[in-house]
Amino acid sequence: MARIGPGDVTLTMADLRVVTRFAAECAAVALPLFDAPDDGRPRAALAAAWAFADGAERSRLQRVTAVDAARAAKDAHTPAGRHAALAAADAAASAYLHPLAKATQVGHILRAAAHAAHAVELADGDAPRSGDAQLDRARRRATPELVDVLCRYPRAAAGRSRVAALTTALDDALRDR
């Protein structure tokens, strides 16, 4: 088993592909909510995530498209569009989960799902029930392999934002199932 860099957590490329596939599946749900159809940056980030998840080499492509999608979020016309772009950015960035036993790394695993859930709830008139339902779909989408990787890290730290709350809720739901 090849380790991914020095660190506290053992990760393999297969582990990273599992994480990236989950993040891409979750982000794909929200991508239609991105409200600048002529801006392909979030789609490119999601494509880069899928490419890695499907076996392509992890490369600069995931990093560059993640940054580009985050920039696209700033240009979104609606809050839902902003979070949809951030979900795509996080999906591409998830290929670079670090093997450091820090709660902040949980964001690389779950934040795409949290941004997607928040985008869905914002598109539905800021309805938390819609976000919670989307989070439940993400929970059901999580494979045992994903949960295994997640459990190598400390629990997500509580935060003040809705995305942080959704991340923590998903983290708790996956660990406690």
Backbone bond lengths (Angstrom), bond angles and torsions (degrees), N, CA, C in turn:
res aa  C-N    CA-C-N  psi(-1)  N-CA   C-N-CA  omega(-1)  CA-C   N-CA-C  phi
1 M - - - 1.455 - - 1.529 107.65 -
2 A 1.305 116.16 122.67 1.467 121.05 178.42 1.519 109.68 -84.28
3 R 1.326 114.90 129.87 1.459 119.75 176.66 1.507 109.45 -83.54
4 I 1.314 115.63 148.93 1.458 122.60 176.41 1.521 107.67 -95.13
5 G 1.301 116.74 92.21 1.461 121.64 176.14 1.516 113.65 67.10
6 P 1.318 116.00 168.56 1.462 119.66 177.36 1.526 109.65 -73.52
7 G 1.289 116.14 147.68 1.459 118.54 177.76 1.504 112.22 168.34
8 D 1.306 114.52 -172.28 1.458 122.70 -175.74 1.528 112.63 -91.00
9 V 1.325 117.28 -18.85 1.453 123.23 -173.32 1.522 108.27 -117.10
10 T 1.305 116.74 136.72 1.458 120.19 175.71 1.523 108.52 -83.99
11 L 1.317 116.17 124.34 1.462 122.75 176.80 1.521 109.06 -131.94
12 T 1.305 115.75 143.53 1.454 121.64 173.80 1.526 108.39 -116.19
13 M 1.307 116.16 167.82 1.472 119.52 174.51 1.533 109.53 -60.16
14 A 1.325 116.97 -36.65 1.472 119.57 177.76 1.527 110.52 -61.38
15 D 1.327 117.47 -40.80 1.470 120.79 176.99 1.522 110.40 -60.91
16 L 1.325 116.15 -45.67 1.469 120.11 -179.31 1.519 111.21 -63.51
17 R 1.322 117.37 -36.27 1.478 120.41 178.03 1.530 110.59 -66.64
18 V 1.328 117.22 -37.72 1.473 121.03 177.15 1.525 110.09 -62.28
19 V 1.320 116.10 -46.02 1.467 120.87 179.93 1.522 110.20 -63.44
20 T 1.308 116.99 -45.44 1.463 120.82 -177.47 1.526 111.24 -67.27
21 R 1.319 117.27 -38.52 1.477 119.92 177.44 1.531 110.19 -61.50
22 F 1.330 116.70 -45.55 1.472 120.39 178.61 1.530 110.22 -60.26
23 A 1.317 116.77 -47.48 1.465 120.59 -179.22 1.519 111.00 -61.84
24 A 1.324 117.34 -41.19 1.472 120.71 179.49 1.530 111.26 -66.91
25 E 1.322 117.19 -41.29 1.471 120.07 177.84 1.521 110.50 -60.17
26 C 1.318 116.48 -42.60 1.471 120.58 -179.33 1.527 110.82 -68.92
27 A 1.313 117.75 -44.05 1.466 121.39 -178.63 1.522 111.89 -66.73
28 A 1.316 117.30 -33.56 1.468 121.08 -178.14 1.525 111.85 -59.45
29 V 1.309 116.88 -31.92 1.469 121.60 179.60 1.531 110.62 -61.61
30 A 1.325 116.30 -38.38 1.464 120.82 -175.19 1.522 113.68 -89.61
31 L 1.325 118.16 -16.80 1.460 120.17 -174.49 1.530 113.76 -53.12
32 P 1.336 120.47 -38.56 1.468 119.44 177.61 1.532 113.73 -61.28
33 L 1.316 117.57 -16.35 1.465 121.04 179.57 1.527 112.03 -82.43
34 F 1.335 117.03 -10.92 1.466 119.14 176.70 1.516 106.94 -66.58
35 D 1.317 116.45 125.20 1.460 122.42 -164.94 1.527 114.95 -100.89
36 A 1.298 117.81 18.19 1.464 121.26 175.88 1.527 107.23 -123.59
37 P 1.328 117.34 80.31 1.464 120.75 -171.40 1.535 114.87 -60.00
38 D 1.322 117.23 -22.80 1.465 119.23 179.00 1.527 112.36 -84.26
39 D 1.311 117.16 -4.20 1.463 122.41 -179.46 1.527 108.55 -99.79
40 G 1.297 116.62 106.38 1.456 121.29 -175.45 1.517 115.38 -88.72
41 R 1.324 117.85 5.65 1.467 119.49 -175.23 1.535 113.45 -62.42
42 P 1.329 120.48 -45.84 1.476 117.96 177.73 1.533 112.19 -64.26
43 R 1.338 117.61 -37.62 1.460 120.30 177.95 1.530 110.62 -64.09
44 A 1.332 116.36 -39.15 1.466 120.20 178.62 1.529 110.81 -64.98
45 A 1.320 117.00 -39.32 1.468 120.28 177.92 1.524 110.86 -64.11
46 L 1.317 115.90 -43.12 1.459 119.31 178.91 1.530 110.46 -65.58
47 A 1.324 117.52 -39.53 1.470 120.92 177.19 1.527 110.76 -62.86
48 A 1.326 117.50 -39.47 1.462 121.10 178.06 1.529 110.79 -65.51
49 A 1.323 116.39 -38.70 1.470 120.06 177.02 1.525 110.24 -63.99
50 W 1.326 116.83 -46.79 1.469 120.91 179.25 1.523 110.96 -60.95
51 A 1.330 116.65 -41.82 1.466 119.96 -179.02 1.530 110.28 -58.79
52 F 1.323 116.56 -46.84 1.460 119.92 178.79 1.531 110.43 -64.79
53 A 1.324 117.24 -46.77 1.469 120.78 -179.05 1.527 111.28 -58.86
54 D 1.328 116.21 -31.74 1.466 121.13 -178.09 1.524 113.58 -88.17
55 G 1.344 117.81 3.85 1.456 119.34 172.82 1.515 117.11 119.87
56 A 1.314 118.67 -7.77 1.465 119.79 177.60 1.529 109.35 -67.17
57 E 1.311 115.64 159.85 1.464 120.15 177.32 1.524 109.83 -63.62
58 R 1.307 115.46 144.57 1.462 120.30 170.73 1.523 105.03 -72.61
59 S 1.321 115.67 130.48 1.460 118.54 -172.67 1.520 111.14 -147.34
60 R 1.288 113.43 -177.62 1.463 121.63 175.94 1.531 111.10 -58.15
61 L 1.331 116.66 -25.50 1.462 121.28 -179.00 1.528 111.80 -55.48
62 Q 1.323 117.52 -44.11 1.465 119.38 -179.65 1.529 110.76 -65.35
63 R 1.320 116.83 -41.49 1.473 119.93 179.81 1.524 111.92 -64.89
64 V 1.325 116.37 -48.26 1.471 120.62 -176.23 1.522 111.04 -65.26
65 T 1.324 116.88 -44.88 1.469 118.58 -178.04 1.529 111.39 -69.84
66 A 1.332 117.26 -30.24 1.472 119.85 175.85 1.523 110.37 -63.60
67 V 1.315 116.71 -45.79 1.470 120.66 178.52 1.530 110.09 -64.30
68 D 1.319 116.74 -42.51 1.466 120.02 179.65 1.532 111.68 -62.47
69 A 1.316 117.04 -41.31 1.472 119.93 179.03 1.523 111.00 -66.52
70 A 1.327 117.07 -36.63 1.471 119.93 176.23 1.528 110.24 -64.28
71 R 1.312 116.75 -37.16 1.471 119.79 175.17 1.521 111.02 -66.64
72 A 1.312 116.92 -37.86 1.468 120.81 177.78 1.525 110.43 -62.23
73 A 1.331 116.53 -33.58 1.467 120.30 178.51 1.518 110.93 -58.84
74 K 1.315 116.28 -35.95 1.468 120.06 179.46 1.522 111.65 -68.04
75 D 1.331 116.87 -23.90 1.457 121.66 -179.47 1.531 113.41 -94.24
76 A 1.326 116.78 -2.07 1.466 120.60 -178.98 1.525 109.80 -63.50
77 H 1.322 115.52 150.02 1.461 121.41 -177.13 1.532 112.66 -88.54
78 T 1.326 116.52 -18.58 1.469 120.28 -178.10 1.533 109.50 -133.03
79 P 1.318 116.65 157.72 1.464 118.63 174.91 1.537 112.61 -60.04
80 A 1.322 117.62 -37.59 1.467 119.96 178.18 1.522 110.46 -62.84
81 G 1.324 116.84 -42.59 1.462 120.56 177.57 1.513 112.17 -63.21
82 R 1.324 115.65 -38.08 1.464 120.80 178.46 1.529 110.51 -61.22
83 H 1.319 116.88 -47.02 1.467 119.84 -178.58 1.530 111.92 -72.14
84 A 1.314 117.92 -29.85 1.467 120.02 174.68 1.528 110.18 -63.74
85 A 1.339 116.99 -42.72 1.469 120.57 177.90 1.529 110.71 -66.11
86 L 1.322 117.10 -39.23 1.467 120.04 178.36 1.530 111.47 -66.36
87 A 1.322 117.40 -33.99 1.470 120.23 175.74 1.525 110.19 -62.62
88 A 1.328 116.96 -43.02 1.464 120.56 177.80 1.526 110.94 -64.51
89 A 1.331 116.17 -41.57 1.472 120.11 177.84 1.522 110.42 -60.41
90 D 1.318 116.88 -44.68 1.463 120.25 -179.78 1.525 111.96 -67.26
91 A 1.323 117.69 -31.97 1.464 119.77 177.18 1.529 110.37 -63.41
92 A 1.324 116.82 -46.10 1.468 119.51 178.92 1.525 110.93 -65.85
93 A 1.323 117.16 -40.27 1.464 121.31 -178.60 1.525 112.69 -69.43
94 S 1.313 117.43 -21.85 1.469 119.92 -177.51 1.522 112.62 -62.65
95 A 1.320 117.42 -20.14 1.466 120.69 176.42 1.523 111.10 -63.81
96 Y 1.317 116.60 -16.15 1.460 121.71 -178.36 1.527 112.98 -110.52
97 L 1.324 116.45 32.31 1.456 121.35 170.53 1.532 107.87 -54.76
98 H 1.306 116.69 132.02 1.462 121.10 -177.14 1.529 111.34 -94.49
99 P 1.323 117.13 147.85 1.468 119.97 179.98 1.532 112.78 -83.87
100 L 1.318 115.75 44.16 1.463 121.84 -179.92 1.523 108.75 -108.78
101 A 1.300 117.30 126.95 1.462 121.83 -177.02 1.527 110.14 -75.59
102 K 1.311 115.08 70.80 1.465 121.74 179.30 1.524 108.59 -128.46
103 A 1.315 115.45 142.16 1.461 120.60 -179.63 1.532 111.73 -60.13
104 T 1.324 117.08 -28.67 1.472 119.75 -179.82 1.521 111.88 -61.78
105 Q 1.323 117.84 -26.62 1.467 120.68 -179.57 1.531 112.29 -69.39
106 V 1.319 117.01 -21.17 1.466 120.33 178.00 1.528 110.39 -59.66
107 G 1.329 116.80 -29.43 1.462 120.23 176.61 1.511 112.36 -59.08
108 H 1.331 118.17 -36.10 1.464 120.71 177.72 1.523 111.37 -64.10
109 I 1.306 116.05 -26.18 1.468 120.61 -178.68 1.523 111.20 -87.83
110 L 1.336 117.80 -41.86 1.473 121.28 -168.08 1.521 116.50 -115.59
111 R 1.319 118.36 -13.45 1.468 118.91 -173.19 1.533 113.26 -66.47
112 A 1.321 119.59 -32.20 1.468 120.13 176.54 1.529 109.85 -59.75
113 A 1.326 116.13 -42.41 1.474 120.22 178.23 1.525 110.78 -64.52
114 A 1.329 117.08 -39.83 1.464 120.72 -179.74 1.528 111.39 -67.41
115 H 1.330 117.54 -43.97 1.468 119.76 177.12 1.525 110.91 -63.25
116 A 1.321 116.90 -40.38 1.469 119.81 178.84 1.526 110.52 -63.13
117 A 1.324 117.24 -43.11 1.467 120.49 178.95 1.521 110.98 -63.62
118 H 1.322 116.46 -40.40 1.468 119.47 178.99 1.526 110.34 -68.03
119 A 1.315 118.38 -38.10 1.474 120.79 176.37 1.519 110.47 -60.23
120 V 1.323 116.29 -43.85 1.471 120.77 -179.85 1.523 110.29 -62.70
121 E 1.322 117.50 -45.09 1.464 118.64 -178.79 1.522 111.60 -68.09
122 L 1.323 118.32 -35.40 1.466 120.34 177.52 1.523 110.94 -67.68
123 A 1.315 116.93 -39.38 1.471 120.58 178.26 1.522 111.28 -66.04
124 D 1.309 116.16 -23.73 1.463 121.57 179.83 1.531 111.24 -96.68
125 G 1.318 117.11 28.00 1.461 120.84 175.95 1.515 113.46 80.33
126 D 1.317 117.03 33.38 1.464 123.05 -179.83 1.523 110.41 59.29
127 A 1.321 114.48 49.42 1.462 121.86 -178.54 1.526 110.30 -99.98
128 P 1.333 117.43 103.22 1.472 119.99 -179.20 1.523 113.61 -55.19
129 R 1.329 117.27 -30.67 1.474 118.87 178.80 1.519 111.07 -59.99
130 S 1.327 117.63 -37.02 1.465 120.68 179.17 1.524 110.73 -66.51
131 G 1.317 116.45 -41.28 1.465 120.23 177.71 1.511 111.70 -65.92
132 D 1.322 116.07 -41.42 1.459 120.06 179.04 1.535 110.77 -64.15
133 A 1.334 116.46 -38.85 1.469 120.25 177.99 1.534 110.34 -65.58
134 Q 1.319 116.41 -40.29 1.462 120.09 177.53 1.532 110.33 -64.57
135 L 1.313 116.60 -39.94 1.465 120.93 177.42 1.528 110.72 -63.34
136 D 1.319 116.96 -37.28 1.457 119.94 177.76 1.525 110.56 -65.29
137 R 1.333 117.41 -37.77 1.469 120.29 175.93 1.531 110.34 -64.11
138 A 1.321 117.01 -38.82 1.468 120.57 176.75 1.529 110.05 -63.78
139 R 1.311 116.37 -41.61 1.466 120.30 178.69 1.526 110.54 -59.02
140 R 1.325 116.53 -43.96 1.458 120.76 179.69 1.532 112.06 -69.26
141 R 1.314 116.67 -27.42 1.467 122.35 179.96 1.535 111.12 -74.60
142 A 1.308 117.19 -24.83 1.466 121.72 -176.46 1.526 110.91 -65.49
143 T 1.320 115.67 129.02 1.453 121.61 179.26 1.532 109.80 -86.89
144 P 1.314 116.96 161.86 1.472 119.00 174.12 1.534 111.99 -57.71
145 E 1.321 117.39 -33.06 1.464 120.73 178.21 1.528 111.02 -64.82
146 L 1.331 116.66 -39.82 1.461 120.16 177.49 1.527 110.48 -64.23
147 V 1.312 116.45 -45.53 1.462 120.45 -179.58 1.530 110.01 -62.79
148 D 1.319 117.09 -36.56 1.463 120.59 176.92 1.527 110.91 -60.34
149 V 1.326 117.11 -45.75 1.470 120.57 178.02 1.530 109.58 -63.33
150 L 1.319 116.84 -46.94 1.463 121.32 -179.52 1.530 111.20 -55.41
151 C 1.316 116.86 -43.44 1.462 120.96 -175.23 1.529 113.47 -71.94
152 R 1.308 117.70 -5.68 1.467 121.12 174.03 1.533 111.01 -77.73
153 Y 1.310 116.05 -11.99 1.468 122.62 -176.27 1.515 110.04 -110.81
154 P 1.340 117.00 156.89 1.475 119.27 172.64 1.533 109.89 -64.68
155 R 1.307 115.94 159.76 1.469 120.64 177.98 1.523 110.72 -59.96
156 A 1.324 115.38 152.02 1.466 121.36 177.83 1.520 109.67 -61.30
157 A 1.303 114.89 140.85 1.466 119.97 177.68 1.522 109.19 -76.97
158 A 1.306 115.77 144.84 1.467 120.23 177.15 1.528 108.82 -68.58
159 G 1.299 115.36 145.88 1.465 120.52 177.90 1.512 110.28 -136.94
160 R 1.307 116.19 176.17 1.466 120.44 -175.87 1.524 113.66 -91.88
161 S 1.318 117.48 -24.58 1.473 119.93 -175.23 1.526 110.68 -79.06
162 R 1.319 115.33 163.04 1.464 120.36 177.17 1.534 110.15 -64.67
163 V 1.321 117.24 -38.49 1.468 120.11 179.14 1.529 109.78 -63.58
164 A 1.320 117.78 -40.91 1.465 120.65 177.45 1.525 110.72 -63.37
165 A 1.323 116.75 -41.50 1.468 120.48 178.64 1.526 110.89 -64.17
166 L 1.330 117.07 -40.85 1.468 120.64 178.24 1.529 110.62 -66.65
167 T 1.324 117.02 -39.44 1.465 120.88 177.80 1.520 110.27 -61.59
168 T 1.319 116.82 -46.83 1.466 121.43 179.73 1.527 111.06 -63.68
169 A 1.320 116.88 -41.76 1.460 120.64 179.70 1.527 110.94 -62.77
170 L 1.335 117.29 -43.07 1.452 120.63 179.29 1.531 110.08 -67.34
171 D 1.308 116.58 -42.13 1.469 120.88 177.85 1.531 109.92 -56.63
172 D 1.319 116.15 -50.43 1.472 120.25 179.75 1.527 111.54 -60.70
173 A 1.333 117.31 -43.37 1.454 121.41 -177.92 1.529 111.25 -64.17
174 L 1.313 117.13 -39.39 1.470 119.86 -178.80 1.527 111.49 -72.91
175 R 1.298 117.52 -38.72 1.467 120.21 -179.11 1.520 112.08 -73.69
176 D 1.329 116.98 -29.93 1.459 120.95 -173.84 1.516 113.24 -96.20
177 R 1.341 117.78 4.66 1.472 117.77 -177.51 1.491 113.20 -80.60
